Amino acid sequence: MAHNTNASIEVVDHPLVQHKLTMIRDRDTGAADFRQLLREISHLLAYEVCRDLDTETVEIETPLEPATGPKLEGRKMCIVSILRAGNGLLDGMLDLIPAARVGHIGLYRDPETKVPVEYYLKLPENMDERVCIVVDPMLATGGSAIAAVHRMKQSGASRIKFVCVVAAPEGVEAFTKAHPDVPVITASLSHSPLGACAAVQEAWQTVSPAAHPSWQAQASSHPLSRTTSFSSYAGRSKLRTDTRTVWIGDGYVTVQVLWFPPK
């Protein structure tokens, strides 16, 4: 069952989804279980995202007699993954919709401007004829999702849905403002990484500047998993981290303070 928080976002509050979400966020969940749970959550989210697909009545021959039944109409479907994290949801979606065409959009955030930069694009033909599902486990600031959907619209897509596992309020606000015609389907509207970053500014003052002379501090929070990905900082060696637990809204969030060497 999906709970409508407003016209643009649906939080899937089915007990099975919430049970698996709790397991996937548990720090004791191993990598193999994490991947399997993410795949299972994508199955359950697929039911919701496909709830309003058009069907037509067709005639079939059963082993006993002729019969009629509903079948998905000929409108083509496309699932677009925002690389690389989106592939975790893509694989599960394809388990249920194996005939769907697949697209990929590669984006990274420029460390200086914070603007999404496209490095890869591969979309099926005839996007204007397809029902398009964009998948990415996390909707944080919304920058990558906004850019991906904008690029799809440039390619002709008009019937689009965005699916994620965890969404932050700021990300939802930014996304729905940029694309009010694109519904968001998520398993959780969670604590905001942006809120955590703001709140941790005071927390990282407890880190002695002498311990990291001339280094720049930045906070990050990842509500989905127990670890923070440093792939976007691969070019910087000797990355140092400190962990802080801060109060955000109605609960504690573990935040990693990242210390970057001077340029």
Sequence and secondary structure as in RCSB ss.txt:
>XXXX:A:sequence
MAHNTNASIEVVDHPLVQHKLTMIRDRDTGAADFRQLLREISHLLAYEVCRDLDTETVEIETPLEPATGPKLEGR
KMCIVSILRAGNGLLDGMLDLIPAARVGHIGLYRDPETKVPVEYYLKLPENMDERVCIVVDPMLATGGSAIAAVH
RMKQSGASRIKFVCVVAAPEGVEAFTKAHPDVPVITASLSHSPLGACAAVQEAWQTVSPAAHPSWQAQASSHPLS
RTTSFSSYAGRSKLRTDTRTVWIGDGYVTVQVLWFPPK
>XXXX:A:secstr
 EEESSSSEEEE  HHHHHHHHHHH TT  HHHHHHHHHHHHHHHHHHHTTT  EEEEEEE SSSEEEEEEE S 
EEEEEEEETTTHHHHHHHHHH TT EEEEEEEEE TTT  EEEEEEE  S GGGEEEEEE SEESSSHHHHHHHH
HHHHTT  EEEEEEEEE HHHHHHHHHH TTS EEEEEE   HHHHHHHHHHHGGGS GGGSTT EEEEE  SSS
SS   GGGTT  S EEEEEEEEETTEEEEEEEEEE   
